[in-house]
Every structure is written in C-alpha cells, then in structure tokens.
Amino acid sequence: MACMLVVGHRGASSAAVENSRAAFELAEQMGADGVELDVRITLDEKLLVHHDPLPDNPDDRAGLLTLDEALDSMTDRMLVNVEIKNGVFDGGFDPQMTVVELTLETLQRRGGGTGQWLISSFSWASIQASRSLAPEIRTAYLCKGLSARGARRISAAGHSAAHPHVSSVNAELVENCHSLGLAVNTWTCNDPERIVELADLGVDGVCTDVPDVALSALGRKSDRLGVSPRWAQWRERPA
C-alpha cells in the first residue's frame, strides 16, 4: 500500500469543534501529517479561521481563531493546508485579493519552510494570485470533479496539486494528474475501506474528519508524533 498523507479536515473535526485549537491539537496528537483550515477576511482586514461566511455582528465572532492563533496551536512538523474562502458567491468576496496577500504574508513571516504550507481554494483567481505573489509556496485547486482538460489547466498554471472530491477519484484521474506532475489530495473521506482504496490508487493525500481512523486503516500508529515518509517527500518537493 502506498504511503498517503493523512490531513485533518478542519482539524480532528469529528472529535472536537471544527477549526478550533482543540481540533488542531488533537489532529497532531493523533499523528496526522497535517491539517486543513479555512481562512476568511474581515472588513478590517483580520484573518479569521472559519468555514462558513462570517457573522455580520463582530460580537458573534468571539471565539474564532485568527490565522496566527490557529498556526500557534501546532508544531512546525505539521503540514498546513490553508483553504482561502474567497468565492464570488461565497460571501465576503475580496476582488482585490487582500485575503491572499495577508495570508501569504503571515506564512512567510512565520517561516517554518515553504514546504510546510499549501494554499488551496475553489477560487481560481485566488490561487493564481497566490502563485504570482509567492511562487515558493505550493498551491492547489479545489474542485468537485476533474476532467483531463481541467488537470492540464492546473498543471500549465504551475500549481502543485489538484484537490478533487472523493466521489470523483478513480485510477484514471490519479494517473492523469501524476503524468502532469500534479499531486492528488482528496476530500473528505471518513470511510476506512475507501481510504485504503484511495491509497492503493496512489492518491497522495486524504482530508478526513477522523485522522485516527484513517491512520488505523492505513496501518499507521495513531499516536505517532514523527514524520511520515510521504510528508517528508512532499516537504522536500519543489513548489
């Protein structure tokens, strides 16, 4: 079985509140290779970690982590997939791409090696902006399904990975992406049998609410705090 990255979807979100300090800490304690988190920008240009559109009332945002606070909850061994929420129909659309610029500035300021970070988004404009502003940081396009033409577009633009929904992943998709130099990281899978199938297909990473279940299905210790071989390869791979 191939070694596949296990990434906690908004942390270990099945066992703790998603996108919370507890969820990120628990994902690392379970032995996940990394976490995925969501970033949005406020009108006063603060980066908050939250999946849904931000509440209009600032008082209702109490308890939401800033991006820095979220990153502070993990050690440098963790891969962090920052999903930028900046879709035209997603609420709070930022056409100036300030959310991208500030996110990149945060990651660059923190250091930790550019291989620790991965920027992803459903917004093509956002990952294009990221690639232009900080080409040393990897980028990935999020999508429901992925055609051969779509994969070629992602590769030609210089992005590192495709992030298709798990329902669309098959051998042909994986082989096509790999032939173009793209990694395949899929979302969101909690079924241990399907997780094993994904690894056998050669999928590079799986985003899951249950990192401990995924690690167990793959035959990896869930209390390990080391670095998986696949994660090490990803970190060393050029952007």
N, C-alpha and C positions, 0 to 999 in steps of 0.2 A: 504494500500500500504506500502511495506517495505521501510525503510529509506535507500537510496542508496547514496554513496559518489558521488559528482559531482567534477570532476577534469578537469581543463582547459588544453586542448591539446596544448602544447607549449604556454600556457597562454590562454588569450581570443583571439585566433588567427584569428577569423572571423572579429574582430573589430580593431585589431592592428597587426603590423608586428610580425610574429611568433618568439618565443624565444627572445623577446625584453623586456626591462624594462617596457615599456608601457603595453605590453601584460600581464606580470605577475602582475603588479599593478592593472590593470583593472579586471583581474580574481578575485583578492581578494576583490576589491570594489564591484563587482557583488555579492559576497557572496559564491564563490566556496569554497569547502572544501580544495582544494589543486590544484597544477599544475603538469603537466608532462613537463619535459625538456630533451633535448638531449645533451650529452657530448661527445666531441672528444678530442684527444690529439695531440698536435703539435710535430714536431721533437725535439723542445727544451723543451718538457715536460710541456707545459702550457695546462690547461683545458679550452676549449672554448665551448660555448653553441651554437650548430649549428646542424641542421638535416642532410643536405647533406654533402658529402665529402668536406673537407676544400679546399679552393682555393690554388693552388700551390704558388702563389705570396703572400707573407705576407702582402703587401700593400692592397690587396683585402680583407683582413680580418678586416680592420678597421671598427669599429662599432659593431663587435661581442663581446658579453659579455663573461667575464671569469665566471667560475662557482661561484666564490665568489661574483662577481658583481650581478649575477642573484639572488643568495640567499639573498643578501643585499636588494633587491627590495621588499622583502616580510617580513611580521612579523612571529614570531615563531608559530602563530596559524595555519599556513598553512602546510598541508601535502605536501611533495615534492617527486615526483616520478622521480628519476634520471635514464633516459634510457642511458645506456652505448652503444655507437655506436662502435662496435669492431668486426664486422663480417669479415670472411675471404675474402668475395667478396664485401665488403662494402667500400673499400678504406681506407688506413691508418691502416691496421690490426696491432695490437700490441700483438704478441705472448707471450711477457714477462709479459703481464697483468699490465704494469705500469699504464695504464689509470684507471684500477680498484683500484690499490693501492693508487694512488694520490686522486682519488675521495673519497675513504673511509677516508683517512687522513683529507681531507677537512671537511667532515661531522663530524668526531669525534672531530676535533679542534673547530668546531662551537658549539658543544653541542646541546642544544635545546631538548634533549631527543631523544633516538634512535627511539622512536615511530613516530617521525616526518618524518623519512626518509624511502624511499623504493627504492631499486636498482632493475632495470629490464633490460633485454636485450634479443635480439634474439640469442645472443651467449651463448650457454650452458656453454662453458668454462669460460666465464666472470662471470656468476652468481655463478658458482661453486667456482671460485677463491674468489669472494666476501664472500660467505658463510664460506669459510675456514679462510679468513683473519679477518673478523669481524662478527662472528655469531650473535652478538647482533643486527645487522641491518637487517631488513627484505629484502628478495629477491623474485623476481617473474620472471617467464619465459614467454617471449612474443612468440606468435605463431599465425599462420593463423587459423588453426583448432586444435582440441584437441580430441584425442581418449582416451578411458578408460585406455589403456596401458600408454599413454603419461602422463595422470594425475597421475597414480600410480608412474611413474618415478619421477615426480616433487615432489610429497609428500615424497617419500622414501629418496630423497636427502636433505630433511629438509627445502625446500623453503616454503614461506608463501602463495603464490598466483600464479594463472595461469592468463595470460592476453591474451585470445583468441580474434580474430577479431569478430566484432559484427555479421557478417553474419553467423558465426558458432554456435552462442549461442542459446541453447534451454533448455527446462526443464531437459532433461536427463543429459546434460553436467553440469548444475549447481548442480543438486542433486548428481551427481557422485563426483564432486570436493568437495562439502561440506561434503560428507560422509568420505572423506580422510583428512578433516581438512584444505582444501585449500580455500582461498577466491577467488572469480571470479571478476576480473576487466576487462571490455571490452573496445575496441577501434574500431573505432572512430565513435560516433553516434551523429548526429545533428537533427534527426527526432524526434519531441516531442512525437508522438504516439509510436514509437519504444522505446523511453526512458521509457515511462510508462510501456510498456510490459516488459522491462528488470527488472524494479523494482518489478513488480508483479511476475516475475520468481525467485526473490530472489538474483539477481546479486548484488554484494557488492559495485561495483564502476563503473562509466561510464566516459570515457575520451571523451571530447567533445570540439569542436571549439567554441561552443556557451553556456557557462555556464549559462547565464541569461535565455536562452530559456529552458534549462534543468531544472533549478530551478523552473521556472514558471510551466512547465509541471508536476512537482512533487508536486506542491502546496506549495513551499517554497518561502519565501521572497527573492528577488534577491538583496536587498540592506542590507541584514543582515551581521553583522560582528561578530557574535557569533560562537559557535562551534556546529556542528550538532551532534545528539546522535550517529549516525553511525561512525562519525570520532572519537569521544571520545572512543568508543568501540575499534576501530582499534588501536588507540594510546596506549591503556592500554593492548592490547592483547600481550602475549609473542611472541618474534620472533621465 
